[in-house]
Amino acid sequence: MQLNFLLKLWLLLLLFLSVAACRSNTTANEEALADRAASKPVTVYLVRHAEKETADPKNEDPDLTAAGVARAEALRALLEEQEVHALYATKYIRTINTLKPLADARQLEVRQYEAHDFDNLKQQLLQNHQGETVVIAGHSNTILPIIEALGAKRPISEITDSTYDHIFKVTVDSGGTATVETSRFGAASN
């Protein structure tokens, strides 16, 4: 009888240790997955808003022209094969509408950021989008400073008022090292 009791106690102890080991393994696996996600780079595509209406010089928040709408569609097509997790634009109609075709196709909301708050934008990207791809629409005078805030060097000296076709791909690795690639999309602009 005492042997039977000891055997049951031994089996119960083994069962308890097995369950504890499985729980510990699950936690370790979850931590390993989180570490791997944190070690993945953040990929950021940056574009200037597409061509805007200029007929009314007093209008501080103009919409896109037909050429701008075509460029916004060209951006969607360019990134069609790319997984995109988040979209950011300033509060202006032209930046939001530059991302609208992409937002509609991916069923993503366009998040707003403050146009000249480069440090806060960087913090949001690095904290919330490890291992993800983000697309940002900005302005001729903000895109290059955003690239610098992310830790990369300016790939060009300036973006002129008549230039709309640059797209910059900034990759920030888990150590904070950033690289930038430059290309063009849509119809050529000056």
Residue, then its C-alpha position, 0 to 999 in steps of 0.5 A: m500500500q505504501l509503495n502504491f502511494l509513493l508511486k502515485l506521488w512520484l508520478l504526480l511530481l513528474l507530471f507537475l515538473s513536466v507541466a512546469a517545463c512546458r510552461s517555461n519552454t513556451t515563455a522562452n519561445e515567446e521571448a525568442l520570437a520577440d527578440r527576433a522581431a526586435s532585431k529585424p530592421v525597420t524599412v521606411y519608404l519616403v516620398r514627397h506628396a504628389e503634384k498639388e494644385t497651385a491655381d490659388p496661391k492663398n490655399e495652404d491645403p490644396d488637393l492633388t492635380a490629375a498628375g498627382v492622382a496618377r503619381a499616387e496610383a503609381l506609388r501604389a503600383l510600385l509597392e504592390e508586391q511589398e508588404v506594408h504595415a503602416l502609412y504616415a502622412t502630415k495633416y495636409i490633404r496632399t500628403i494624405n491623398t498621396l497615400k490614399p490608393l495604397a491605404d485603400a488597397r491595403q485597408l490601412e489607416v493613414r496615421q498623422y505625424e507632425a511635419h517637423d517633429f522628426d525625433n518623435l516620428k523616428q521614435q514612433l517608427l523604431q518603437n512600433h514598427q520593428g521588422e515592418t515596412v512603413v510608407i511616409a508622405g512628406h514635403s519637399n522640405t521635410i523628407l531629407p531631414i527625416i532621412e537624417a533623423l533616421g540616421a542616414k546621410r542625405p542622398i541628394s542635396e535638396i528636393t526642389d518645388s518641382t520635384y515629385d518623383h523621388i522615393f527613398k528607402v531607409t533601412v534602420d537595423s536593430g543597432g540603429t545603423a541606417t542606410v538609404e537607397t534612392s530611386r524614382f517612380g511615376a512620370a518624370s518631374n524636374 
